Amino acid sequence: MRKYFVHESSYIDENVEIGEGTKIWHFCHILKNTKIGKNCIIGQNCMIGPEVSIGDRCKLQNNVSVYKGVILEDEVFIGPSAVFTNVLTPRAFIERKNEFKTTLVKKGATIGANATIVCGITIGEYALIGAGAVVTKDVSPYALVLGNPAKKVGWVCKCGVVLIHNTIKGIIIHKTSKEILLKCPNCGSIYSYCRNKDSFKPVEEKI
């Protein structure tokens, strides 16, 4: 017996690998040569593939299409109706399959509802892309990105709590002229923020 669930209304093409504990809900289509990891949740009306790689414990909400060229690492969240592209200058009358660009979404990142991810970029670990954002360039790990075109407006904790946006929202536990140590009020993780370098990195993560 298979160790994953596929709703009877969904279609799974040949040579598809689906990990244990994964659930694929109504009206989905998983195209050939696609790999989906363990304990993923694929919501209603999703299309994945061909030749797409999705890591473990990912969640794709309703109406998401993940095209060839897109790679999702572990624990990525894709909000409802978020959009990926894989060609920069598409034309209906010109085939450009040899011009597909790779888009990498790294571990733990979140892409909000109705966001658009233009191909050929990397979204860093635990970055948070706001709803409706149009992302056209690489996103740093832990960055909070909003707007059209999307811009970095702050930094977030691994647990998703916003620690910097316009002002410092985390708990300041130490401060010098060059560095601020921030504690997440939700999970207690600690981060180093250097204002002059605009750098943000974990010191101690509790989750």
C-alpha positions as CSV (number, residue, x, y, z in Angstrom):
1,M,0.0,0.0,0.0
2,R,1.2,3.5,-0.8
3,K,2.2,5.6,2.2
4,Y,0.8,8.9,0.9
5,F,-2.7,10.2,0.0
6,V,-3.9,11.4,-3.4
7,H,-7.5,12.5,-3.8
8,E,-9.4,10.6,-6.5
9,S,-9.9,13.7,-8.5
10,S,-6.2,14.3,-9.0
11,Y,-3.8,13.0,-11.7
12,I,-0.3,11.6,-11.1
13,D,1.8,11.1,-14.3
14,E,4.5,8.5,-14.8
15,N,7.8,8.5,-13.0
16,V,6.7,10.7,-10.1
17,E,8.1,10.2,-6.6
18,I,5.9,11.1,-3.6
19,G,7.2,10.9,-0.1
20,E,5.6,9.1,2.9
21,G,2.9,11.1,4.6
22,T,2.3,13.6,1.8
23,K,-1.3,14.6,1.0
24,I,-2.4,15.7,-2.4
25,W,-5.9,17.2,-2.5
26,H,-8.6,17.8,-5.1
27,F,-8.0,18.5,-8.8
28,C,-4.2,18.5,-8.7
29,H,-1.9,17.4,-11.6
30,I,1.6,16.1,-10.8
31,L,3.5,15.9,-14.1
32,K,6.2,13.4,-15.0
33,N,9.7,13.2,-13.4
34,T,8.7,15.2,-10.4
35,K,9.8,14.5,-6.9
36,I,7.8,15.5,-3.8
37,G,9.2,14.9,-0.4
38,K,7.8,13.5,2.8
39,N,4.9,15.0,4.8
40,C,4.0,17.7,2.3
41,I,0.5,19.2,1.8
42,I,-0.6,20.1,-1.7
43,G,-3.8,22.0,-1.7
44,Q,-6.7,22.0,-4.2
45,N,-6.1,22.8,-7.9
46,C,-2.3,22.7,-7.9
47,M,-0.1,21.8,-10.8
48,I,3.5,20.6,-10.2
49,G,6.1,19.7,-12.9
50,P,7.4,18.4,-15.0
51,E,10.8,17.7,-13.5
52,V,10.2,19.8,-10.3
53,S,11.8,19.0,-7.0
54,I,10.0,19.7,-3.7
55,G,11.5,19.0,-0.3
56,D,10.1,17.6,2.8
57,R,7.3,19.2,4.9
58,C,6.3,21.8,2.3
59,K,2.9,23.3,2.2
60,L,1.4,24.6,-1.1
61,Q,-2.0,26.2,-0.7
62,N,-4.8,26.3,-3.3
63,N,-4.2,27.3,-6.9
64,V,-0.4,27.2,-7.0
65,S,1.5,26.0,-10.1
66,V,5.1,25.0,-9.8
67,Y,6.7,24.8,-13.2
68,K,9.9,23.2,-14.5
69,G,12.9,25.2,-13.3
70,V,11.5,25.8,-9.8
71,I,13.1,24.1,-6.8
72,L,11.6,24.2,-3.3
73,E,13.8,23.1,-0.4
74,D,12.4,21.7,2.9
75,E,9.6,23.4,4.8
76,V,8.7,26.0,2.2
77,F,5.2,27.6,2.5
78,I,3.5,28.8,-0.7
79,G,0.4,30.9,-0.1
80,P,-2.8,30.6,-2.2
81,S,-2.6,31.7,-5.9
82,A,1.1,32.6,-5.7
83,V,2.7,32.6,-9.1
84,F,6.0,31.3,-10.4
85,T,7.4,32.0,-13.9
86,N,10.2,30.2,-15.8
87,V,10.8,32.3,-18.8
88,L,11.8,36.0,-18.7
89,T,10.4,37.1,-22.1
90,P,7.6,34.7,-23.1
91,R,5.8,34.8,-26.5
92,A,2.9,32.5,-27.4
93,F,4.3,32.1,-30.9
94,I,8.0,31.4,-29.9
95,E,9.0,28.2,-28.1
96,R,11.5,29.1,-25.4
97,K,11.8,25.8,-23.4
98,N,15.6,26.1,-23.7
99,E,15.5,29.4,-21.9
100,F,13.9,28.2,-18.7
101,K,15.5,29.9,-15.7
102,T,16.1,28.2,-12.3
103,T,14.3,29.6,-9.3
104,L,15.4,28.3,-5.9
105,V,13.3,28.8,-2.8
106,K,15.5,27.8,0.2
107,K,14.6,26.1,3.4
108,G,11.8,27.5,5.5
109,A,10.9,30.5,3.3
110,T,7.4,31.8,3.0
111,I,5.8,33.2,-0.1
112,G,2.5,35.0,0.6
113,A,-0.8,34.8,-1.2
114,N,-0.9,36.2,-4.7
115,A,2.8,36.9,-4.8
116,T,4.6,36.7,-8.1
117,I,8.2,35.2,-8.3
118,V,10.0,36.1,-11.5
119,C,12.3,33.3,-12.6
120,G,16.0,33.1,-12.2
121,I,16.3,34.2,-8.6
122,T,17.1,32.7,-5.2
123,I,14.9,33.3,-2.1
124,G,17.0,32.8,1.0
125,E,16.3,30.6,4.1
126,Y,13.4,31.7,6.2
127,A,12.7,34.8,4.1
128,L,9.1,36.2,4.2
129,I,7.6,37.4,1.0
130,G,4.5,39.5,1.6
131,A,1.1,38.9,0.0
132,G,0.9,40.4,-3.5
133,A,4.6,41.1,-3.8
134,V,6.3,41.0,-7.2
135,V,9.8,39.6,-6.6
136,T,12.4,40.3,-9.4
137,K,15.7,39.8,-7.7
138,D,17.4,37.6,-5.0
139,V,16.1,37.8,-1.5
140,S,18.4,37.5,1.5
141,P,17.9,34.9,4.3
142,Y,15.4,36.1,7.0
143,A,14.5,39.2,4.9
144,L,11.0,40.7,4.9
145,V,10.1,41.7,1.4
146,L,7.0,43.7,0.3
147,G,5.6,45.6,-2.6
148,N,5.7,45.9,-6.4
149,P,8.5,45.7,-7.3
150,A,9.4,44.0,-4.0
151,K,11.9,45.6,-1.7
152,K,13.4,44.5,1.6
153,V,11.8,46.4,4.4
154,G,12.9,44.5,7.4
155,W,14.0,41.2,9.0
156,V,12.1,38.2,10.5
157,C,12.7,35.4,12.9
158,K,12.9,31.8,11.9
159,C,9.4,31.4,13.5
160,G,8.0,34.2,11.3
161,V,7.7,37.0,13.8
162,V,8.8,40.4,12.3
163,L,11.8,41.7,14.3
164,I,12.6,44.8,12.3
165,H,10.2,46.8,10.1
166,N,10.6,50.6,10.1
167,T,11.5,50.3,13.8
168,I,13.1,47.5,15.9
169,K,10.3,45.3,17.1
170,G,12.4,42.6,18.7
171,I,13.6,42.8,22.3
172,I,17.0,44.5,22.5
173,I,19.3,42.5,24.7
174,H,22.6,44.2,23.8
175,K,23.5,47.2,21.8
176,T,26.8,48.8,20.6
177,S,27.6,51.4,17.9
178,K,28.0,48.6,15.4
179,E,25.7,45.8,16.5
180,I,22.3,45.1,18.1
181,L,21.4,41.7,19.5
182,L,17.7,41.1,19.3
183,K,15.6,38.5,21.0
184,C,12.4,37.2,19.4
185,P,9.5,37.8,21.8
186,N,7.7,34.6,20.5
187,C,10.4,31.9,20.5
188,G,13.4,33.4,22.2
189,S,15.8,33.1,19.3
190,I,18.6,35.7,19.2
191,Y,19.9,37.5,16.1
192,S,22.7,40.0,15.4
193,Y,21.8,43.1,13.4
194,C,24.5,45.4,12.0
195,R,22.8,48.6,10.8
196,N,25.8,50.0,8.9
197,K,26.2,46.7,6.9
198,D,22.5,46.0,6.9
199,S,23.3,42.4,7.8
200,F,21.1,40.1,9.9
201,K,22.1,36.6,11.1
202,P,21.1,34.1,13.7
203,V,23.1,33.8,16.9
204,E,21.0,31.3,18.7
205,E,17.8,29.8,17.3
206,K,15.4,28.0,19.6
207,I,13.2,26.2,17.0
